[in-house]
């Protein structure tokens, strides 16, 4: 860390009164040292980061920081204020100010060192030593970790420490048989400081309470995913984050405490206590679908580990998860436009040239054209985020470029899939090339996007584009030509897949197939989407109906879950049936698969269509043949209900009572 801070970058008498003045004063030292190339540009980046979230921490610490293209080398400046400066901390102004400057393309080693400093800020001995030091050179050495702060305890402090150690030992002994286990994820917008400080704070609090805690820091230097076995063994999960937790699906079925990163720094003991309480109450939090893929396949920073099939599915689902909101918004808008203005509204003039406030046709045309614009992003977003799932942010540009080319050459959804995979592979290949340290800063923002975009563009335009376009056209023609037994068979297969694992890999494959068809909607693809959603509604609805009709066959927990399953099923949340399947898989899973297959087959046979990728009964007015659609769902639900009641009834012996109550209800979602 010797290159990050020197005596010239230390101000032990910082006279600034505001955080902007403090940042400018310390940044001027960086400019003088040749570490920052543009003072105003750098300060603008610092201010932008500060606007996202205050950087003040409890304990009198301010850590303004940012990644900026105006930073020549990773740098740290330290200032000590007598009056204190308000950085937005709850306990008042900060007297210790650390300005952290990271280049836009800082390498992992330097970011790891910066994260080490962030963790040390949680040590009172370290901060006390900085407050007492009078020599800038020694202060710089302390920050670099070259000198250990004097921490000899006073007699009273020693006694307190001994008492605390005794308590910790007692706690450890009490929990030695089966310690409470927590996995945590910490992250902040820039991934430099708060991410690692929260991790250190949570780890310290866990040690004090005798809790086994493993942390995944999703920082700027990438992140090493927690071992799936560690996650599986955990009793609870803590997310202390200000940006989305990546690959949330790994933590499904666990009690989750979801909070901001500052809570992880300032209130770690409370978060651990909350996690314990949730686990004791059996509160299993639902994990939203995020395209993370199953829990078995996660590894290093570049992507999931495991065999090729696991990695490929994870990459594809990453792209689909980001594409779905565009499909949802665009599809619903287009469906509403048809409901208001009829199908001919698709040929209306641009509302930019002709719009009459009082005409419903103008409003229908407006909705249609907004929805069409949203649909125009589907394939580029799919390709971009498949590439992102493979190689992180440097792969976004070539991924989006490849997706746009897929649209240009009429390669459609399949072209987007291939373009995303090509872009991710190209970036991963370029990243393997060793470059001189002076080029590292421009690699992710210039060199990698440039070279990877050229490679993907060449392959899509010249090599693979036209064959993929031909395959896409063939698939479209096949879907459009589905009728009779062929359509019914496809409906059966999709229904079985949707209901087999209820949110697992097979369910997601079927759903991804249907959503992908909405990227270039045709009558065939709209039928597929309708069949998939209808079948996915059957499992929770069937369990809800079964618990209503034959309460004696279910435990109190299952009966209470059954009431929630009505809403979940109506909303197309297949995971609402998971508690029932987990408790009795041999009877529940075959029953719901049978009902899902019937519903999928009937939906296809009835010719029902759907433009919206989600919504359940709430989008029925936008469905083609809505009454037949509801009939298909009702028939499938009845089949599943009858089967599960019969199978569970056969299990009971004469004279047996209702299943015993087994504690509070648990709402589970994958």
C-alpha positions as CSV (number, residue, x, y, z in Angstrom):
1,X,0.0,0.0,0.0
2,X,3.1,2.2,0.0
3,X,2.0,4.0,-3.3
4,X,-1.5,4.9,-2.2
5,X,-0.7,7.5,0.6
6,X,2.4,9.5,1.5
7,X,3.0,12.3,4.1
8,X,2.2,14.9,1.4
9,X,-1.3,13.5,1.2
10,X,-1.9,13.9,4.9
11,X,-3.4,17.1,6.5
12,X,-3.5,16.8,10.3
13,X,-5.1,20.3,10.6
14,X,-7.8,20.3,8.0
15,X,-9.4,23.7,8.2
16,X,-12.4,23.0,5.9
17,X,-15.9,23.6,7.3
18,X,-18.0,21.7,4.7
19,X,-17.6,18.3,3.0
20,X,-17.2,19.9,-0.4
21,X,-14.4,22.2,1.0
22,X,-12.8,19.1,2.6
23,X,-12.9,17.2,-0.6
24,X,-11.4,20.1,-2.6
25,X,-8.6,20.6,0.0
26,X,-7.6,16.9,0.0
27,X,-8.0,16.7,-3.8
28,X,-5.6,19.6,-4.3
29,X,-3.0,17.5,-2.6
30,X,-3.7,14.7,-5.0
31,X,-3.3,17.1,-7.9
32,X,0.0,18.4,-6.5
33,X,1.2,14.8,-6.2
34,X,0.3,14.0,-9.8
35,X,-2.4,11.5,-8.8
36,X,-5.4,13.5,-10.2
37,X,-5.3,15.1,-13.7
38,X,-8.4,17.3,-13.6
39,X,-9.4,18.8,-10.2
40,X,-12.9,20.0,-11.2
41,X,-13.7,16.9,-13.1
42,X,-12.7,14.7,-10.2
43,X,-14.6,16.8,-7.6
44,X,-17.7,16.5,-9.8
45,X,-17.3,12.7,-9.7
46,X,-16.9,12.9,-5.9
47,X,-20.0,15.0,-5.6
48,X,-22.0,12.7,-7.8
49,X,-21.1,9.8,-5.5
50,X,-22.0,11.8,-2.5
51,X,-25.4,12.5,-4.0
52,X,-26.1,8.8,-4.2
53,X,-25.6,8.3,-0.4
54,X,-23.9,10.2,2.4
55,X,-20.4,8.9,3.1
56,X,-20.3,9.7,6.8
57,X,-20.1,6.8,9.3
58,X,-20.7,6.6,13.0
59,X,-17.6,7.2,15.1
60,X,-16.6,10.5,13.5
61,X,-15.5,9.1,10.1
62,X,-16.1,10.5,6.6
63,X,-15.0,8.6,3.5
64,X,-15.8,10.5,0.4
65,X,-14.8,8.3,-2.5
66,X,-15.4,7.6,-6.2
67,X,-14.1,6.0,-9.3
68,X,-13.1,8.6,-11.9
69,X,-11.4,8.8,-15.3
70,X,-9.5,11.8,-13.9
71,X,-7.5,9.7,-11.4
72,X,-4.1,8.6,-12.7
73,X,-3.4,6.1,-9.9
74,X,-5.3,4.7,-6.9
75,X,-4.8,7.3,-4.2
76,X,-5.8,8.0,-0.6
77,X,-5.6,11.4,1.2
78,X,-6.3,11.7,4.9
79,X,-7.4,14.9,6.8
80,X,-8.0,15.5,10.5
81,X,-10.4,18.2,11.5
82,X,-10.6,19.9,14.9
83,X,-14.2,21.2,14.5
84,X,-15.6,18.3,12.6
85,X,-17.3,18.2,9.2
86,X,-20.8,17.0,8.5
87,X,-20.8,14.0,6.2
88,X,-24.3,12.9,7.0
89,X,-23.6,10.4,9.8
90,X,-26.3,9.9,12.3
91,X,-24.0,10.6,15.3
92,X,-22.7,13.9,14.1
93,X,-19.7,15.4,12.2
94,X,-16.6,13.6,11.2
95,X,-13.1,14.5,12.4
96,X,-11.3,11.8,10.4
97,X,-11.7,12.3,6.6
98,X,-10.4,9.8,4.0
99,X,-10.7,10.8,0.4
100,X,-10.4,7.7,-1.7
101,X,-9.7,8.1,-5.5
102,X,-9.8,5.1,-7.7
103,X,-9.2,5.1,-11.5
104,X,-12.2,4.1,-13.7
105,X,-10.3,0.9,-14.6
106,X,-8.5,0.3,-11.3
107,X,-7.0,-3.2,-11.1
108,X,-8.2,-5.7,-8.5
109,X,-5.0,-5.5,-6.3
110,X,-5.4,-1.8,-5.6
111,X,-9.1,-2.2,-4.9
112,X,-8.4,-5.0,-2.5
113,X,-6.0,-2.8,-0.6
114,X,-8.5,0.0,-0.4
115,X,-11.1,-2.5,0.9
116,X,-8.6,-3.6,3.5
117,X,-8.4,0.0,4.7
118,X,-12.2,0.2,4.9
119,X,-12.2,-2.8,7.1
120,X,-9.5,-1.3,9.5
121,X,-11.7,1.7,10.0
122,X,-13.9,-0.5,12.1
123,X,-11.1,-0.9,14.6
124,X,-11.3,1.7,17.4
125,X,-7.6,1.3,18.1
126,X,-6.7,2.3,14.6
127,X,-8.9,5.4,14.6
128,X,-7.7,6.5,18.1
129,X,-4.1,6.3,17.0
130,X,-4.9,8.5,14.0
131,X,-6.5,11.1,16.3
132,X,-3.5,11.2,18.5
133,X,-0.7,11.2,15.9
134,X,1.2,14.5,15.3
135,X,3.5,13.4,12.5
136,X,2.0,13.2,9.0
137,X,4.6,10.6,8.0
138,X,3.7,8.4,10.9
139,X,0.0,8.9,10.2
140,X,0.6,7.9,6.5
141,X,2.5,4.8,7.8
142,X,-0.4,3.9,10.1
143,X,-2.9,4.1,7.2
144,X,-0.6,2.0,5.0
145,X,-0.5,-0.6,7.8
146,X,3.2,-0.3,8.2
147,X,3.0,0.7,11.9
148,X,0.6,-0.9,14.4
149,X,-1.2,1.5,16.7
150,X,-0.3,1.3,20.4
151,X,-3.2,-0.4,22.1
152,X,-1.9,-1.3,25.5
153,X,-5.1,-1.4,27.7
154,X,-5.4,0.3,31.0
155,X,-6.0,-2.0,34.0
156,X,-9.8,-1.3,34.0
157,X,-9.9,-1.9,30.2
158,X,-7.9,-5.1,30.7
159,X,-10.5,-6.3,33.2
160,X,-13.3,-5.5,30.9
161,X,-11.6,-7.2,28.1
162,X,-11.1,-10.3,30.2
163,X,-14.7,-10.3,31.2
164,X,-15.7,-9.9,27.5
165,X,-13.4,-12.8,26.6
166,X,-15.0,-15.0,29.3
167,X,-18.5,-14.2,28.0
168,X,-17.4,-14.9,24.4
169,X,-15.9,-18.3,25.6
170,X,-19.2,-19.1,27.4
171,X,-21.2,-18.2,24.3
172,X,-19.0,-20.3,22.1
173,X,-19.4,-23.3,24.5
174,X,-23.1,-22.9,24.5
175,X,-23.3,-22.9,20.7
176,X,-20.5,-25.4,20.0
177,X,-23.0,-28.2,19.4
178,X,-24.7,-26.4,16.6
179,X,-23.7,-22.8,16.0
180,X,-26.1,-20.5,14.3
181,X,-24.9,-19.9,10.8
182,X,-25.5,-16.8,8.7
183,X,-24.4,-15.9,5.1
184,X,-24.3,-12.2,4.2
185,X,-23.9,-10.1,1.1
186,X,-22.6,-6.5,1.3
187,X,-22.4,-4.0,-1.6
188,X,-22.5,-0.3,-2.2
189,X,-22.7,1.9,-5.3
190,X,-19.0,2.1,-5.9
191,X,-17.9,-1.0,-4.2
192,X,-14.8,0.5,-2.6
193,X,-15.4,1.3,1.0
194,X,-18.8,0.7,2.5
195,X,-19.0,-2.8,1.0
196,X,-16.0,-4.0,3.0
197,X,-16.7,-1.9,6.1
198,X,-20.1,-3.5,6.5
199,X,-18.5,-7.0,6.0
200,X,-15.9,-6.3,8.8
201,X,-18.6,-4.9,11.1
202,X,-20.9,-7.9,10.6
203,X,-18.0,-10.4,11.1
204,X,-16.9,-8.7,14.4
205,X,-20.5,-8.7,15.7
206,X,-20.9,-12.4,14.7
207,X,-17.7,-13.3,16.6
208,X,-18.9,-11.6,19.7
209,X,-22.2,-13.5,19.6
210,X,-20.7,-16.9,18.8
211,X,-22.3,-16.9,15.3
212,X,-20.7,-18.4,12.3
213,X,-20.9,-15.8,9.5
214,X,-19.6,-15.9,5.9
215,X,-19.7,-12.7,3.9
216,X,-19.7,-12.2,0.1
217,X,-18.5,-8.7,-0.7
218,X,-19.8,-7.7,-4.1
219,X,-17.3,-4.9,-4.7
220,X,-15.6,-3.2,-7.6
221,X,-12.8,-5.8,-7.7
222,X,-15.4,-8.5,-8.6
223,X,-16.6,-10.9,-6.0
224,X,-15.9,-14.5,-5.0
225,X,-19.2,-16.2,-4.7
226,X,-20.0,-18.1,-1.5
227,X,-19.7,-21.8,-1.7
228,X,-23.2,-23.3,-2.4
229,X,-22.6,-25.7,0.5
230,X,-22.1,-22.8,2.9
231,X,-25.3,-21.2,1.7
232,X,-27.2,-24.5,2.0
233,X,-26.0,-24.9,5.6
234,X,-26.9,-21.3,6.7
235,X,-29.8,-20.7,9.0
236,X,-30.4,-17.1,7.8
237,X,-29.2,-14.5,5.3
238,X,-28.3,-10.8,5.7
239,X,-28.2,-8.5,2.7
240,X,-26.6,-5.1,3.6
241,X,-26.6,-3.4,0.2
242,X,-27.4,-0.3,-1.7
243,X,-27.2,-1.9,-5.2
244,X,-29.0,-5.0,-6.3
245,X,-27.6,-8.3,-4.8
246,X,-26.4,-10.4,-7.7
247,X,-27.8,-13.9,-8.2
248,X,-30.4,-13.7,-5.4
249,X,-31.8,-17.0,-6.4
250,X,-29.0,-18.8,-4.6
251,X,-30.5,-17.7,-1.2
252,X,-34.0,-19.0,-1.8
253,X,-35.8,-20.7,1.0
254,X,-33.9,-18.9,3.8
255,X,-34.9,-16.2,6.3
256,X,-33.6,-12.9,4.8
257,X,-32.8,-9.6,6.5
258,X,-32.7,-7.0,3.7
259,X,-31.3,-3.6,4.6
260,X,-28.9,-0.9,3.5
261,X,-25.2,-1.1,3.7
262,X,-24.9,1.5,6.4
263,X,-27.0,-0.6,8.7
264,X,-24.5,-3.4,8.3
265,X,-21.8,-0.9,9.4
266,X,-23.7,0.8,12.3
267,X,-26.1,-1.9,13.5
268,X,-24.6,-5.3,12.9
269,X,-25.7,-6.8,16.2
270,X,-29.3,-5.8,15.6
271,X,-29.2,-7.4,12.1
272,X,-27.9,-10.6,13.5
273,X,-30.5,-10.6,16.2
274,X,-33.2,-10.0,13.6
275,X,-31.9,-12.9,11.5
276,X,-32.0,-15.1,14.5
277,X,-35.6,-14.1,15.3
278,X,-36.8,-14.6,11.7
279,X,-35.2,-18.1,11.7
280,X,-36.9,-19.0,15.0
281,X,-40.3,-17.8,13.7
282,X,-39.8,-19.7,10.5
283,X,-40.1,-16.6,8.3
284,X,-38.9,-17.7,4.9
285,X,-38.6,-14.7,2.6
286,X,-39.6,-14.9,-1.0
287,X,-36.7,-14.4,-3.4
288,X,-37.7,-12.5,-6.6
289,X,-36.7,-14.1,-9.9
290,X,-33.5,-12.4,-11.0
291,X,-32.2,-14.8,-13.6
292,X,-29.5,-16.0,-11.1
293,X,-30.0,-19.6,-11.9
294,X,-30.0,-22.4,-9.4
295,X,-27.9,-22.4,-6.3
296,X,-25.6,-25.2,-7.4
297,X,-23.6,-23.3,-9.9
298,X,-21.7,-20.3,-8.6
299,X,-18.0,-19.6,-8.6
300,X,-15.6,-16.9,-9.4
301,X,-16.0,-13.3,-10.5
302,X,-16.4,-14.1,-14.1
303,X,-19.4,-16.3,-13.7
304,X,-20.9,-19.4,-12.3
305,X,-18.9,-22.5,-11.8
306,X,-20.1,-26.1,-12.4
307,X,-20.5,-28.0,-15.7
308,X,-21.2,-26.3,-18.9
309,X,-24.9,-26.8,-18.8
310,X,-25.2,-25.0,-15.5
311,X,-23.1,-22.1,-16.6
312,X,-25.0,-21.8,-19.9
313,X,-28.4,-21.8,-18.3
314,X,-27.2,-19.1,-15.8
315,X,-25.9,-16.9,-18.6
316,X,-29.2,-17.2,-20.6
317,X,-31.4,-16.6,-17.6
318,X,-29.4,-13.5,-16.7
319,X,-30.3,-12.0,-20.1
320,X,-33.9,-13.1,-19.9
321,X,-34.4,-11.6,-16.4
322,X,-33.3,-8.2,-17.7
323,X,-35.4,-8.6,-20.8
324,X,-38.7,-9.5,-19.0
325,X,-39.5,-5.9,-17.7
326,X,-39.3,-4.6,-21.3
327,X,-41.5,-7.4,-22.4
328,X,-44.0,-6.7,-19.6
329,X,-44.2,-3.0,-20.2
330,X,-44.2,-3.2,-24.0
331,X,-46.6,-6.2,-24.1
332,X,-49.1,-4.7,-21.8
333,X,-49.0,-1.3,-23.6
334,X,-49.6,-3.0,-26.9
335,X,-52.3,-5.2,-25.5
336,X,-54.1,-2.2,-24.0
337,X,-53.8,-0.3,-27.3
338,X,-55.5,-3.2,-29.1
339,X,-58.2,-3.3,-26.4
340,X,-58.9,0.4,-27.0
341,X,-58.4,0.8,-30.7
342,X,-58.5,-2.6,-32.3
343,X,-55.8,-4.5,-34.1
344,X,-55.7,-2.0,-36.9
345,X,-54.2,0.6,-34.6
346,X,-50.8,-1.0,-35.3
347,X,-50.9,0.8,-38.7
348,X,-51.7,4.3,-37.3
349,X,-49.6,7.3,-38.2
350,X,-47.0,8.5,-35.8
351,X,-48.5,10.3,-32.8
352,X,-45.7,12.8,-33.1
353,X,-47.3,14.0,-36.4
354,X,-51.0,13.4,-35.6
355,X,-52.5,13.3,-32.1
356,X,-56.0,14.4,-31.1
357,X,-56.5,14.7,-27.3
358,X,-60.2,13.8,-27.4
359,X,-59.9,10.8,-29.7
360,X,-59.6,7.3,-28.2
361,X,-57.8,6.2,-31.4
362,X,-55.0,8.7,-30.8
363,X,-54.5,7.4,-27.2
364,X,-54.6,3.8,-28.5
365,X,-52.0,4.7,-31.1
366,X,-49.8,6.4,-28.4
367,X,-49.9,3.3,-26.2
368,X,-49.1,1.1,-29.2
369,X,-46.2,3.1,-30.3
370,X,-44.7,3.4,-26.8
371,X,-45.1,-0.4,-26.4
372,X,-43.5,-1.0,-29.8
373,X,-40.6,1.2,-28.8
374,X,-40.1,-0.8,-25.6
375,X,-40.2,-4.0,-27.7
376,X,-37.4,-2.6,-29.8
377,X,-35.0,-3.1,-26.9
378,X,-35.8,-6.7,-26.3
379,X,-33.1,-8.4,-28.3
380,X,-30.3,-5.9,-27.6
381,X,-31.1,-6.1,-23.8
382,X,-31.2,-9.9,-24.0
383,X,-27.8,-10.1,-25.7
384,X,-26.2,-7.3,-23.6
385,X,-27.1,-9.0,-20.3
386,X,-26.2,-12.5,-21.4
387,X,-22.8,-11.0,-22.1
388,X,-22.9,-9.2,-18.8
389,X,-23.6,-12.4,-17.0
390,X,-20.5,-13.9,-18.5
391,X,-18.0,-11.2,-18.3
392,X,-19.5,-8.3,-16.3
393,X,-19.6,-4.6,-17.4
394,X,-17.0,-4.7,-20.1
395,X,-19.2,-7.1,-22.1
396,X,-22.3,-4.8,-22.1
397,X,-21.2,-2.8,-25.2
398,X,-20.4,-5.7,-27.5
399,X,-23.5,-7.5,-26.2
400,X,-25.8,-4.6,-27.1
401,X,-24.1,-4.1,-30.4
402,X,-24.5,-7.8,-31.3
403,X,-28.2,-7.7,-30.3
404,X,-28.8,-4.7,-32.5
405,X,-27.1,-6.4,-35.4
406,X,-29.4,-9.4,-34.8
407,X,-32.4,-7.2,-35.3
408,X,-30.8,-5.6,-38.4
409,X,-30.3,-9.0,-40.1
410,X,-33.7,-10.4,-38.9
411,X,-32.0,-13.0,-36.7
412,X,-34.5,-12.2,-33.9
413,X,-34.5,-13.8,-30.5
414,X,-32.1,-16.6,-31.5
415,X,-29.7,-14.1,-32.9
416,X,-29.8,-12.2,-29.6
417,X,-28.9,-15.4,-27.7
418,X,-26.0,-16.2,-30.0
419,X,-24.8,-12.5,-30.0
420,X,-24.8,-12.4,-26.2
421,X,-22.8,-15.6,-25.9
422,X,-20.3,-14.4,-28.6
423,X,-19.8,-11.1,-26.9
424,X,-19.2,-12.7,-23.5
425,X,-16.8,-15.2,-24.9
426,X,-14.9,-12.4,-26.8
427,X,-14.5,-10.3,-23.7
428,X,-13.4,-13.2,-21.6
429,X,-10.8,-14.1,-24.2
430,X,-9.5,-10.5,-24.3
431,X,-9.3,-10.3,-20.5
432,X,-6.9,-13.3,-20.5
433,X,-4.3,-11.3,-22.4
434,X,-1.6,-9.8,-20.2
435,X,-1.2,-6.1,-20.7
436,X,1.2,-3.5,-19.4
437,X,0.0,-1.9,-16.1
438,X,-0.2,1.5,-17.8
439,X,-2.9,0.1,-20.1
440,X,-5.1,-1.4,-17.4
441,X,-7.0,1.8,-16.8
442,X,-8.3,2.0,-20.4
443,X,-8.9,-1.7,-21.0
444,X,-12.5,-2.0,-19.6
445,X,-13.7,1.4,-21.0
446,X,-12.0,1.5,-24.4
447,X,-9.9,-1.5,-25.6
448,X,-12.2,-4.4,-24.5
449,X,-15.5,-2.8,-25.8
450,X,-13.8,-1.8,-29.1
451,X,-12.1,-5.1,-29.9
452,X,-15.0,-7.2,-28.7
453,X,-17.5,-5.2,-30.7
454,X,-15.5,-5.6,-33.9
455,X,-15.3,-9.4,-33.3
456,X,-19.0,-9.7,-32.6
457,X,-20.0,-7.5,-35.5
458,X,-17.8,-9.5,-37.9
459,X,-19.2,-12.8,-36.7
460,X,-22.8,-11.7,-36.7
461,X,-22.8,-9.9,-40.1
462,X,-20.4,-12.2,-42.0
463,X,-20.3,-15.7,-40.4
464,X,-23.3,-16.8,-38.3
465,X,-26.0,-14.2,-38.8
466,X,-27.7,-15.5,-41.9
467,X,-27.9,-19.1,-40.8
468,X,-29.4,-18.0,-37.5
469,X,-31.9,-15.8,-39.3
470,X,-32.9,-18.8,-41.4
471,X,-33.4,-20.9,-38.3
472,X,-35.4,-18.1,-36.6
473,X,-37.7,-17.9,-39.6
474,X,-38.1,-21.7,-39.5
475,X,-39.0,-21.6,-35.8
476,X,-41.5,-18.8,-36.4
477,X,-43.1,-20.7,-39.3
478,X,-43.4,-23.8,-37.1
479,X,-45.0,-21.9,-34.2
480,X,-47.4,-20.2,-36.6
481,X,-48.3,-23.5,-38.2
482,X,-49.1,-25.3,-34.9
483,X,-52.6,-26.7,-34.9
484,X,-54.4,-29.8,-33.8
485,X,-52.4,-32.5,-32.1
486,X,-49.0,-30.7,-32.5
487,X,-50.2,-27.7,-30.5
488,X,-51.7,-29.9,-27.8
489,X,-48.5,-31.9,-27.4
490,X,-46.5,-28.7,-27.1
491,X,-49.0,-27.5,-24.5
492,X,-48.6,-30.7,-22.5
493,X,-44.8,-30.5,-22.5
494,X,-44.8,-26.9,-21.4
495,X,-47.4,-27.6,-18.7
496,X,-45.3,-30.5,-17.3
497,X,-42.2,-28.3,-17.3
498,X,-43.9,-25.4,-15.5
499,X,-45.2,-27.6,-12.7
500,X,-42.4,-30.1,-12.1
501,X,-40.1,-27.9,-10.1
502,X,-42.3,-24.7,-9.6
503,X,-39.7,-22.0,-10.1
504,X,-36.7,-24.3,-10.6
505,X,-34.6,-24.8,-13.8
506,X,-37.2,-26.6,-15.9
507,X,-39.9,-24.1,-15.0
508,X,-37.5,-21.2,-16.0
509,X,-36.6,-22.9,-19.3
510,X,-40.2,-23.1,-20.3
511,X,-40.9,-19.6,-19.2
512,X,-37.8,-18.3,-21.0
513,X,-38.9,-20.1,-24.2
514,X,-42.3,-18.3,-24.0
515,X,-40.9,-14.9,-23.1
516,X,-38.4,-15.2,-25.9
517,X,-41.2,-15.6,-28.4
518,X,-42.6,-12.2,-27.3
519,X,-39.5,-10.5,-28.7
520,X,-41.0,-11.0,-32.2
521,X,-44.7,-11.9,-31.4
522,X,-46.5,-14.1,-33.8
523,X,-49.8,-16.0,-33.3
524,X,-47.9,-19.1,-32.4
525,X,-45.6,-17.5,-29.9
526,X,-48.6,-15.8,-28.2
527,X,-50.3,-19.1,-27.8
528,X,-47.1,-20.5,-26.2
529,X,-47.1,-17.6,-23.7
530,X,-50.7,-18.2,-22.8
531,X,-50.2,-21.9,-22.2
532,X,-47.1,-21.3,-20.0
533,X,-48.9,-18.8,-17.8
534,X,-52.0,-20.8,-17.5
535,X,-50.1,-24.0,-16.5
536,X,-48.0,-22.0,-14.0
537,X,-51.1,-20.8,-12.2
538,X,-52.4,-24.4,-11.5
539,X,-50.2,-25.7,-8.7
540,X,-50.9,-23.0,-6.1
541,X,-54.6,-22.8,-7.1
542,X,-55.0,-26.5,-6.8
543,X,-53.3,-26.6,-3.3
544,X,-55.5,-23.7,-2.2
545,X,-58.7,-25.5,-3.4
546,X,-57.6,-28.8,-1.8
547,X,-56.9,-27.3,1.6
548,X,-60.4,-25.7,1.4
549,X,-62.3,-28.9,0.4
550,X,-60.4,-31.4,2.6
551,X,-58.9,-29.5,5.5
552,X,-58.4,-32.7,7.5
553,X,-55.7,-33.9,5.0
554,X,-53.5,-31.0,5.7
555,X,-51.7,-29.6,8.7
556,X,-52.6,-26.2,10.2
557,X,-49.5,-24.7,8.6
558,X,-50.6,-26.0,5.2
559,X,-54.1,-24.8,5.6
560,X,-52.8,-21.3,6.4
561,X,-50.5,-21.5,3.4
562,X,-53.5,-22.6,1.3
563,X,-55.2,-19.3,2.0
564,X,-52.2,-17.4,0.7
565,X,-51.9,-19.7,-2.3
566,X,-55.2,-18.4,-3.7
567,X,-53.6,-15.0,-4.3
568,X,-50.3,-16.4,-5.4
569,X,-51.9,-18.7,-7.9
570,X,-54.2,-16.0,-9.3
571,X,-51.1,-13.8,-9.7
572,X,-49.1,-16.5,-11.6
573,X,-46.6,-17.1,-8.8
574,X,-46.1,-20.9,-9.2
575,X,-43.8,-20.9,-6.1
576,X,-46.9,-20.7,-3.9
577,X,-47.1,-24.5,-4.1
578,X,-43.6,-25.1,-2.9
579,X,-44.4,-25.6,0.8
580,X,-46.9,-28.4,-0.1
581,X,-44.4,-30.0,-2.6
582,X,-41.6,-29.9,0.0
583,X,-43.8,-31.6,2.6
584,X,-45.2,-34.3,0.4
585,X,-43.4,-34.4,-3.0
586,X,-44.4,-37.9,-4.1
587,X,-48.1,-36.9,-4.0
588,X,-48.1,-33.2,-4.7
589,X,-45.7,-33.0,-7.6
590,X,-47.3,-35.7,-9.9
591,X,-50.8,-34.2,-9.1
592,X,-49.9,-30.7,-10.1
593,X,-48.0,-31.9,-13.2
594,X,-51.1,-33.7,-14.4
595,X,-53.2,-30.6,-13.9
596,X,-50.6,-28.3,-15.6
597,X,-50.4,-30.7,-18.6
598,X,-54.2,-30.6,-19.0
599,X,-54.3,-26.8,-18.7
600,X,-51.4,-26.3,-21.2
601,X,-53.1,-28.7,-23.7
602,X,-56.5,-27.0,-23.4
603,X,-55.0,-23.5,-23.7
604,X,-53.3,-24.5,-27.0
605,X,-56.3,-26.4,-28.3
606,X,-58.6,-23.4,-27.5
607,X,-56.2,-21.0,-29.4
608,X,-55.8,-18.7,-26.4
609,X,-53.1,-16.0,-26.9
610,X,-51.3,-13.7,-24.5
611,X,-49.0,-10.7,-25.1
612,X,-48.2,-10.1,-21.4
613,X,-45.4,-12.2,-19.8
614,X,-47.0,-12.1,-16.3
615,X,-50.0,-10.9,-14.4
616,X,-52.3,-14.0,-14.0
617,X,-56.0,-13.2,-13.8
618,X,-55.3,-9.5,-13.7
619,X,-54.5,-9.5,-17.5
620,X,-57.3,-11.8,-18.5
621,X,-59.1,-8.9,-20.4
622,X,-56.0,-8.8,-22.6
623,X,-56.1,-12.5,-23.4
624,X,-57.4,-13.9,-26.6
625,X,-60.4,-16.2,-25.9
626,X,-60.5,-15.2,-22.2
627,X,-63.4,-17.4,-21.1
628,X,-61.9,-20.5,-22.6
629,X,-58.6,-19.6,-21.0
630,X,-60.2,-19.4,-17.6
631,X,-61.9,-22.7,-18.3
632,X,-58.6,-24.4,-19.1
633,X,-57.2,-23.1,-15.8
634,X,-60.3,-24.3,-13.9
635,X,-60.1,-27.8,-15.4
636,X,-56.4,-28.2,-14.7
637,X,-56.9,-27.0,-11.1
638,X,-59.8,-29.5,-10.6
639,X,-57.7,-32.3,-12.0
640,X,-54.8,-31.5,-9.7
641,X,-57.0,-31.0,-6.7
642,X,-58.8,-34.3,-7.2
643,X,-55.5,-36.2,-7.6
644,X,-53.9,-34.7,-4.5
645,X,-57.0,-35.4,-2.4
646,X,-57.2,-39.0,-3.5
647,X,-53.5,-39.6,-3.0
648,X,-53.4,-38.0,0.4
649,X,-56.6,-39.8,1.4
650,X,-55.0,-43.2,0.5
651,X,-52.1,-42.4,2.8
652,X,-54.3,-42.1,5.9
653,X,-55.2,-45.2,7.8
654,X,-58.7,-45.8,9.3
655,X,-59.2,-43.9,12.5
656,X,-56.3,-41.6,12.0
657,X,-56.9,-38.0,12.8
658,X,-56.0,-34.9,11.0
659,X,-52.3,-34.2,10.7
660,X,-50.9,-32.6,13.8
661,X,-50.4,-28.9,13.9
662,X,-46.8,-28.1,13.4
663,X,-46.2,-24.5,14.3
664,X,-46.8,-21.2,12.5
665,X,-47.4,-20.9,8.8
666,X,-44.5,-20.5,6.5
667,X,-44.7,-18.7,3.2
668,X,-42.1,-20.0,0.8
669,X,-41.1,-18.8,-2.6
670,X,-38.1,-19.9,-4.6
